[in-house]
Amino acid sequence: DAMSVASGMSGMSFESERSVDNHCGVGMRVTNSAPHRVASIVEGGPVSLTGQITAGDLLLSVNGEDISGKPIREVRRLMQGPGGTDVEMELLHAAGKERRKYTVRVTRAKIGR
C-alpha cells in the first residue's frame, strides 16, 4: 500500500497506532510477520514519549505474553485496549555487537493524525 511504499518498509501493520472505537494504541508500527520488529514510531505517541524504543528493535512479549510466531492480529489485540490502561512490552535491541533486552511500560492513548 502507499504507506508501506512511502515508509520504505513493506509488510507493516499500522493497526497498533489506530484508535478503534474506544480502543487506543501505543503509537508504534510493527512488521506484519514474525519476528515482529518495530517498523516506526508515531511522533508524540506513548512509545515516542518514552524515548526508549528504536525502530528495528525486536518485540518479544506484550503484557508478559510471548509473541514469537503469533499472527499480527493477535499482537495488535494485545497492544490495543481502552485509553489510560498500561501495556508492558519486552524488546530486544540489537545494534552491531550490542544486544540487550529491556522492558517498557506505556499508557494507551488515542493517536492523532
N, C-alpha and C positions, 0 to 999 in steps of 0.2 A: 504494500500500500504506500501511499505518498509519504506518510510519517516514517515508515521504515527506510525508504529511499532517502528522504531528507536527512535522517539521522545517520545514515551510513551503516545501519545495522538492520539486517533482516531477521525475521523470526522473533520479534519483540512483542511483549504484551504491554498494552497501555492501560489495562484494567486496574492495576494496582494503584493508579493515581486518580481514577474517576470516582466521583460520588455516585452511588446508585441508590435511589430513594433516599432513605436516611442513613445509608451506609457510607462510610468515609474511608479514605485510604491513607497511605503513609507518604505518598509523593515520590515513588520510586518505580522505575520501569525495569522489568526483569525479562530475560530471554524466555521464549516460549517452551524450549525443550531443555530437558535435564542434561548436564548440570545447569541449574538456574543461576545465572550471573546477573549482577547489576548492570543494566544497559545504560541507564542515565538516571539522573536525579532531577526532580522538578524544583526549580528555584523557588525558595520561600515556603516549600512544603515541610512537613515534620522531619523527614530524613535530612533535608538540606540544613535545617536549623541546628542539627547536632554537630555537623561538620566532621563526622566520624566515618561515614560510608563513602567509598570511592567506586566510581564506575569500573567494572572489571572484577570487583570482589565477588566471591562465590557465596551464595546464600545457602547455609547448611540446615537451619531449622527456624521455625516460626512458632513462638509460644511453646517451646520445648518439643515440638513435633518435627522429627527428621523429614525433610522434604526431598531427599535424594530419590530420583526416579518417579516422583509424583507428577501427575499432569498439571499443566499451568492452571487449569480451573480450580484445582484443589489448593494450589499455592495462593491464588487470588482469594479464595474463600477464607483462608487463614489470615491473610493480611488485611482484608476489608472487614468493616464492622461499624457499629454505631460511633459517631463522633464523641470524643472525650474519653474513649477507652484505650487502654495501652496495648501495645504489641511489642513483644520481645523477640529480637532476631539475633541469631548467631551467624557470624560470617567468617570467611577466611580471606585475609588479604595476602596476596602473593605478588610481589613485585621484585624481579631479579632474584636475589638469594633470600630476600626477606619473606618469611611465611609466619603469619600469626593469626590465631583465632581471637575473635573479640565479640562481645555482646553489646547490643544497643537496644534501649527501650525508648519507644516513641509513642506519642499520643495521636490517635487517628483524628483527622480533620478533613473538612471539605477542601478540595484542591481547586482553586480558582484558575481560570484561564485568562 
